[in-house]
Amino acid sequence: MTVEYQFPENFWWGSAASATQTEGGENGIKSKNIWDQWYEKEPNRFFENVGPAVTSDFYHRYKEDIANMKKINHNSFRLSISWARLIPGGRGPVNQDAVTFYNNVIDELIENGVEPFVNLFHFDMPLELQEIGGWENRDVIEAYDDYAAVAFELFGDRVKKWFTFNEPVVPVEGGYLYDFHYPNIVDAKKAFQVGYNTMVAHARVVKRYHENYDGKIGIVLNLTPSYPRSQNPADLKASHICDLFFNRSFLDPAVKGEYPQDLIDLLSTYDQLPVTEEGDKALLKNNLVDLLGVNYYQPRRVKARDTQPHPDSPFMPDWFFDNYEMPGRKMNPYRGWEIYEKGIYDIMINLKENYGNIESFISENGMGVQDEDKFLVDGRIEDDYRIDFIKEHLKWLHRSIQEGCNVKGYHLWTFMDNWSWMNAYKNRYGFFSVNLETQERTAKKSASWYADVSENNGFNE
Ligand code: BGP
């Protein structure tokens, strides 16, 4: 059949998830990560006081979940390995239960025709390593490199697409600037050190992989276009600085192997540069990603600040811009995020024009909705809003491909409803709903729509 929006052959249709959000922390032997710790200390910080102990119990139910992936014609799925499960404490002996679990998951995926894309770090620092400073401490880079070596050795025969980090800017923002991740520090200098050390760790692991294996390795970045309110030079400057902080601080070192000079100059002016070591520069320059995962949910709109920051307030990226609420913007009212489908196209054109048209795919895109049960009709959630959301983004993605962008796939966030950090189970994103009392999975309308799209490798309007 001919379809209007036809995607290239072998396009990756699938979805993404992460260990802490799905497996259930207490299942099997696992040491604590920062989420277990934070929940123990401050359960009130999590929506309805729900913590990460059970989540969607993927640890026990992976067979059923993978069977469901097959049913909706997934050909790929991204999961992450829990560092604290594979290597309790983050360093030292490997947990054989975890090896069995991840082997089973990987084998089950492959047997069902779903290629596993495996990410090594999705916000889940082992607690013991956080206690020595997390990414602030270069010993953690060593530990991460050793952990990656173990993962490659154990699973690299079957896993051919690896990712070092998911959204590495988020633990920087959440943990060191804006108080939405443990360790809840507010200190920009530490934040930049954490971001920098993360990229050194990333480059070390890319190097290791390229020297020893033949698959592809990349990174998953949440690229958020910074649209200026206007073409006024002050607004343009604000959006440029925002882009430097939140996109290019990771995109440039990952794809070009170096930091933007403007960013270095800005941090230097405010005495915020991280400590570097000899050899880092060459390491970054020589170990570029093969593949880029792009997470896109919402744009960022910015304007020049109307007021000066208080001289005693801590240094923040926000010293240089204000968020701009564009009148008439289209919103997802549940999550409070703007929906701007063309953003996906703008990102891809930017990658084509300024980043060597690096091979990429949409590694997360999706719509979180609260109280989705109100859309139940005869036992099924009729999530037409999600179908529209996906479809409109796919149209712009399709257009970018027609214009020569090197895009290889689309993964929805997420396969089934899962636990989402401080929001816990507030916003539901899945193709499958999860009943938290019974753990029963039920396909939403979007699941069958996506099954058709994947089968036809495209869709008609
Ligand atoms: C991304 C993360 C995911 C997931 C998703 C949805 O930033 O990679 O882990 O949480 O966002 O966001 P939220 O759960 O905050 O609605």
Boltz pocket constraint, residues with backbone or C-beta under 6 A from the ligand:
constraints:
  - pocket:
      binder: B
      contacts: [[A, 18], [A, 21], [A, 166], [A, 167], [A, 170], [A, 222], [A, 295], [A, 335], [A, 364], [A, 368], [A, 413], [A, 419], [A, 420], [A, 421], [A, 423], [A, 427]]
      max_distance: 6.0
